[in-house]
Amino acid sequence: MNKFATVFTVLFIFLTSVSGHTATPPPTSPLALGQHPRLFLTANDLPALRDRIKTHYATEFQDFIELLNDPNTGLNDFQKASKIENEWGGLNYAFMALLDPAQMQSKGFTFAQDLDTPQEFCNKAVFYAKTQLSFISNPPAITSEQQEHGRLGRGYPETLFLSAMVTYDWCYAYMSGPDRTAIINAFISNYDIKYDVPNLLTQPISASKKYFMANNKTSANLEDILGILAFYNDPEIADPKQAEMYDAFHTIWFDRVMVELSRFYPDGTGWHESSGGYLRDGFLNLSFAFSMFSSALGTDYISSTPYFSTYSIFLASNLKPHSLLKECGSGGNSACPPYLERWGDISGGIPGPECKTSILNAGMLRHSGNPNAALAKWVYNDAIPDACDGVITDYGGTWTNAVLYWFIYGDRDITKKTPDQMNITKTQKLGLGEVVMKSGYGSGDSQVVFWAKNYMLYGHDTSDVGQFSIHKYGNLILKPANSKSGDALLDKEGYGRPSFFDNAIGIHKGTSDPGLDYDKDDDDPFWVARGIPKPPRIAGTVIAETLNSPDYNYIAYDNSNRWLSATADISQREFVYLSGATNKEFVVVFDRLNVLNPSTDEKIWKIWIPEKPVFENGSASNPRTGKWTSTNTTTMSLTNKRGSLSTSRFESADTHGKFYMKTLLPSAVRINALGGAGQEYQSGDDDGTTPWGAPAMTPAMHEYLGWGRIEVRPINAQNYDTFLNVIQFGDANSLSAMSQTTLLNSSDNKMSGAHVNDTVNQWVVLFAKNASDVLTVNSSSYQFFPAASKSKHLLVNMKPSTTFHITTTSGTSDTTVTISTTPASGGVSVASNSNGVLNFSLEGLTISSDTTPPTAPVNLSIQ
């Protein structure tokens, strides 16, 4: 957790523990001083804003003037001003008054004679704002949903509160007393009905009973409480109502929304309901609100809150590298549409980064002087250029988009910078425990994603507990299935939220458990203490991690909490990504799992894949349609080399990725390949049934929804098993065989791991066999047979921050390494890091330490 998030969490735990506190704005803020304007910008921002418009938006601004003279200018039937005028007229006319037509005329803009003063523009703004007051004054109840959650993403049709707020603020000096009072009274009425309740800290604010605020639906209905920001400390509103309404605003937006963001997204942006429209809607709703009260309170919450400041890093990390190719489709005639790493239940195809969120984020960060603005501009200029064509003029046109997306938060004065130019680290830890590891930020780079998720949330949230994926020249190991919208739709009611569709170990409880579901719900005590009736559940805990080391990333994760104690009491995954040149990259996955009833609770290690795999050794049979199985295979491979990948919701360039997977533990396993046409989503019963449906799927759909899966099932039923799988991946055009990979055990049998005997990228990776030894191992000895003089050694689960003494001896073709906390003759001292990682290299028998502290993930806005 970064320093800001830690301080922030402590601060708000303190604030919310104070019963009956009455919040007040900072004493030097525009709000406390009674200054106008205060929403989105202040008077100090206006000179630079006028200059920016003149320099970068002159044509658009003159057209905007003409639009305000004739509201139907340039609109088609869908966009007719009569549909959107009332909702957005107040904002548009008040903005022109704020700029002051005389000031803009001095910069060369021309106005109509009868509409060229702040008073005339404010008269129109007030007229439109007052058309909204009946909606504001009479919310049906606290649990009503007044605004559709996607309105800001589309800019259409309605925004019920925004125009009235900014009209009051921006036109304050030009409004009559009765008009000011009318707007204030509307928001007071709204407050009395919706927010004047016994315990606003735990009250749901939507018809769908959402106790959490930072989501796309509820956040759309929190905008009304921001009305107090427009008129706080004005003479037209008196205490105690002023104090009550400000305290309600503070409770909702700080004690609830901000605490959620600091709790769930302390390391960076994330979203609990997949990467599509819900993320777009929620991010826009929250961004606009935070920007409004940043200026009003004189504190830059956009830059100082990781959820907003790291959005461009989040997009650059989650963007699939293969979608960055310049040409797509079978003929290479179209640009590749972007798409993000998938998670959660839903996907309308594979949603790419949203243009509006990137433009807005770039402009807000530019307004804050935050350097991540340059990366945000790269994302939507280079990574998603086609997605941004015409976005400002679509859906309501300049009526709904120009002021916010061009004039206030426009980006044309930003110089874009690539991730490399920004020195963004290749591994990023983001919201909800997502760790994205990349070899770089180009189209030919690799992407490995691991989910060390802390909390189970709500809505369309799924487990993603220890889930991982691999992408190289296309998807190799993926998150499958669709349960709400898009191609190959499954039965969402039957789909639920199982661990079945994760690349993780499931525990199968006979034929009654086709979904391999987790079956434990432990409430998060943090939210229980706050009185939330339906708190999030604890998903798992990070045991240790070392990220952004020069040639590896490591994370250890415990998700035992997701199983009932009567089912399993140990469930841990250790994950290592060994970076290297193309075809020389490896992922090592080590799992510990102890079940209480092995005769009925079967362990199933699984990964989901886009194409039919190959059994590289041993012999496989085909006992039924959609199943291939072997008890003597140890190595599987998959080649994803396909073209013409296109559906109505997805398009990809020709793919050419490949992986090999070597199963080293358990020693006796059955490996199944389950999938194929109509058999993609077979149940865990191993009987070929498809309880969630069998949608017709094309090769393009297999690319991102899965052909099926590979399973590793222990043959011998026993309580405790360790699973060890090594995956080598690269280019299908040149990767033709797996590097020799063998099981390695320490001489005392306390550690197991793999010797990746590659002549270019040779590794020894060892883990503690038993969970009781994690972070306590203080000695080890092992023998390996090197393929080259240079080898790298990574021992995890060692005693942290401890000096070890390493000696080596050579046999005829083997090397023995001995590690102890006791000094030895000829030994070299190497210290483990604070996460229990001991890393060193051998050149022959010469030992060198590789324990240089890793680079911290770069989130440039966080000090």
Helices and strands as residue ranges (DSSP letters): H 3-16, H 30-33, G 43-45, H 46-56, H 58-69, G 77-79, H 81-99, H 101-105, H 118-130, H 133-137, H 151-154, H 162-170, G 172-174, H 177-194, H 216-220, G 223-226, H 227-231, H 241-252, I 253-258, H 259-264, H 277-297, H 301-304, H 306-309, H 311-318, G 321-324, H 355-368, H 372-378, I 379-383, G 386-388, H 397-401, I 402-408, E 427-429, G 431-433, E 434-438, E 447-452, E 455-456, E 465-471, E 475-477, H 492-495, E 505-509, G 510-512, H 525-529, E 537-538, E 541-546, E 552-558, G 560-562, E 568-578, E 585-595, E 601-609, E 614-615, E 621-624, E 627-630, E 635-640, E 645-647, E 650-652, E 657-665, E 669-675, H 699-705, E 708-714, E 720-731, E 740-745, E 751-757, E 763-768, G 771-773, E 779-784, E 790-795, E 803-810, E 815-820, E 828-831, E 838-843, E 846-849
